[in-house]
Amino acid sequence: MSVKYTSVEDIPLIYQDLRRAFRTGKTKSVAFRKQQLLNLCYLVQDNWERIKDAFMSDLGRPREESELLELNGTLMELKEAYDNVEKWASPEKAPFSWLWFAMSPVMRNEPKGVVLLISPSITRCTSFSAHWCDFLSGAIASGNAVLMKPSELSPAMAALLTELIPKYLDPEVYRIVNGGIPETTKILELPFDHILYTGGGGVARVVLAAAAKHLTPVTLELGGKSPCVIDPRCDVKTAAKRIMWGKLINGGQLCLSPDYVLVPEWFQDTFVEALKNAYYELHPVDPEVSGQVTRMVNERHAARVKSLIDNTKGTIVFGGKVDLQSKYAAPALIKDVRGDDSLMSEELFGPFLPVVPVKDVDEAIEFINERDHPLNVYVFTNDAVFKEKVFSNTQSGTAAANDTILHVMAEGMPFGGVGASGTGYTTGKYVFDTFTHKRCTMDAPNWLDSALMAARYTPYNKGALRRLNWLFSRSLPPRDGSMPLAKKLCYSAIIALAGLSALWLTLTGKLTARLPLLLLQRS
């Protein structure tokens, strides 16, 4: 299936239309946002089978897999945004302060403006995932106008989105642009108020360079080589099955896909045998025949993974055949892989699982830290100390113990990378905050100038200024951080008296309650 590309000349006009529509203020209405989020929910529900068909057309992805891991999660995330948008968008009062309460400090959650979403070429769900909907629902919930650029590598999904988005969402403020490099280049020339890109690091650098020209903030969800660290004392059979399942979901074309396994060298053959058994348990029929493993998204990526497996110096335990014409890469397990192997040269994004033998957990940690921070670190162990050692001595976007992939679906939790695996967060309330400007507002009554704040004006009155400075000053504890209990209690009492003094001074302008402030200054 093909999708009609947007004319390059029309892209700036589409952008200007979105800018004008945003300035009308229609997206700032919470009722409008809720209706659009509800429409997006029904877009998914009404077209459940068509979405699975598009996955099948673009990737040969099993329909059961699309429903279980994509569509169910998508509706869950969209409903969360719909249920919470009023609370998320409401102004937030500052914590109470004796100094500032009279000025009514409030933080307004305001939309940034016109935002750009550039979808992945191949990620957790290619171009219409729970994650892609996270991006869109966050942008809608926060009140922005949105320009969407689906992946040209998933033409069936792009065509379906191009058809459905204008039917379900307001076309004045939510638009799609289709195309390849020329169209994306033109889009990136425009001054958006925020860009969210998910994909590979190479394109991310192009996006960042273009955004820098307009000082546009950018959120990146990238990926990287997510390792699995194996404790030989773990439940070997369960660990092997969960790793193999996570490796083969979407044909390994997931940002969170387990990329390689680190296992003690003496235990390598035992764990490899467990992985092999797990594979045949999951796929008793050759997946090339059963269709239970997704194919590569296009011939270029099929050729890329073929080159990686053809050049490995590791020992191929099973699989690894790649058919460029059908874009099918047979799942492969490779042992005795070293750090300089072709399979370790880049994120695999394919159904190959290298096993890297190491001396012990310390060498495994060192191996991870010598490379870019991954999107996730997986640990398989029943020992809390072992788990904590790996988690505390590595850096990654997320971390999970004893399972793969599923942690990204946990409600209320942030999801995002660190370093080369990305910046910012892209789920639930966190993606709402990504597209929201936190705007501080205050409203100072005139009577403050007849009381406390008159001291700020020139020519300075030394006495009034000294009293104001007393309120601003903070007493530090001893350098070693210690403080006797009696002094803590005394200090707390002085703080309370100082607060009451500040309130009295603010409300009356009288200077009769200076003693507690003086005590605070000298404590």
Summary of the structure (lengths in Angstrom):
residues: 523
radius of gyration: 28.2
end to end distance: 75.6
largest distance: 88.6
contacts: 1775
relative contact order: 0.11
helix: 50%
strand: 15%
